[in-house]
Amino acid sequence: MLILLVVLLVIWLIAAVVGFAFKGLLWLAIIGIILFIATVVIAFIRRAASRRS
């Protein structure tokens, strides 16, 4: 599960960098940042839930 999380985070970061690199793809950068933040939040929620069990 951790490997999947890291892969997703890397993909979102690459999408954000590509989006900022090309002016016409600013929307890609915004989506990449939103997905990166969402992935981190979901990971922390699942990690906290698994510690409680």
Secondary structure, DSSP 8 states (H G I E B T S, - for coil): -HHHHHHHHHHHHHHHHHHHHSGGGHHHHHHHHHHHHHHHHHHHHHHHHHHH-
